[in-house]
């Protein structure tokens, strides 16, 4: 099975739906820059991750570089 690492900013509903579908066919790992945005209502985001693994990065850039280095 193919392995894919995907980097993106936020867990928008349309992205999560796409990732859940893609995860049925490949081994998918998604790294999110953050878990919410101040200009969006918290209920708008989708955290229903069914067919892929994920990681949310910290806001501290030194931690981000360390976390990315692991993957």
N, C-alpha and C positions, 0 to 999 in steps of 0.2 A: 504494500500500500504506500502511496506517495505521502510524503510529509511536507506540510506547508506551515511556515511561520508568517503571520500577517501582523503588521503594525498599523494601528489606527488611533484616532483621537478619543472618541466617546462611544458608548454602547447605544447608539440610536436604534429604534425598533426595526427599521428596514435593514440595518447591518446585521443585527442578531438573527433575523429571519434568514438572510443570505448565508451567514456563517453556519447556522443549524442545518441548512440544506447542503452546503458544501461539505460539512463534517460527515455526512453520510457516505461520501465517496473517497475522502482523503483523511489522513491523520492531521487535524488542524489545531494549531496553537495560536491564539490571538493575544497580542499585547496591546492593552489600552493605555493611552496617555493619562487619562483620568476617568473617574467614574460618574461625574456630573458636571454640568455647566451652570453658572450663576444666571444666565439668561433663559434657561429652560426650567419648567416646573419639574420637580423630582419624579413625579408620576409618569412623565413622558418617556423616560428611559426604560429600557427592557433588559432585565437581568436573568432571563429564562434561557440559560445556556444548556442545551441538551446534548449536542453532538460535537462539542469541542471543549478544549481546556483554555483557560485564560489567566492573565495576570494584569493587575492594575499597578502602574508605576507610581512611585512616591513623587512628591513635588520637589524634593531635594535632588538636584542634578547629579551629585556625586553618587547617590543611591541609584539613580536611573542608569548611569553608566555601568555600575557594578551589576545591577539586575540584568541588563541587556547582555553583558559579557557572558553570563551563565548560559544564555540561550544561543 
